[in-house]
Amino acid sequence: MFKYSIMENNKFEKRTEYLINDPLNEQELPGDPFELFQEWYGIAASRIEKDANAMTLATYNGEFPRARIVLLKELDARGFVYFTNYMSDKVSETNGHPKASLTFYWKELERQVRIEGVIEKIDSEESDKYFQSRPYNSKVGAWASPQSKEIPSREWLSDQVVNYKSKFDKEVERPEFWGGLRLVPSYIEFWQGQSSRLHDRITYRKEGEEWGKKRIAP
């Protein structure tokens, strides 16, 4: 039986001292959280070498909450868009329970953004446009992988790729079972690390057509 003492040589007890960042002043922040997110994301994209657009998507399957990393691919005033196989678990879960959440964590910036809202499918034209921007092998992979389903082996998956490459020479059409989903937010929280664990947390909550803004304790 696995046993580990948290009292001796505790490998989990690693403390990070946060930098002395300029405090977030809610009176000086924009009233629209999308404006602040765009500012933060722009900094993250310029400072983080790989996958600044990685976000944790948390869904609920009726028994357990489930989380995984997906990539933000589009953002506008409607919400945060990612792409996936519509037959995957993440989609069947939001079909049954459309409320979901996203989390961005940018360690290098000592910043985190939490987003809560409802998932909706984007227009097929938008999915077509993004799919055609993908590399050829990624397009083929969308056809080849029955995401979240059991498969017999890695070799079987490789064979599927070969089969679809023989079917699609250069032009690959988007499969109907693949496309975009949008999280339409009703709550966005901006977290910035501060010394002594007295972090800044500024929340935006949708109130009708407007956003309400407030500070909450760390």
Secondary structure by P-SEA (a helix, b strand, c coil): cbbbbccccccccbbbbbccccccccccccccaaaaaaaaaaaaaacccccccbbbbbbbcccbbbbbbbbbccccccbbbbbcccccaaaaaaaaccccbbbbbcccccbbbbbbbbbbbccaaaaaaaaaaccaaaaaaaaacccccccccaaaaaaaaaaaaaacccccccccccccccccccbbbbbbbbcccbbbbbbbbbcccbbbbbcccc
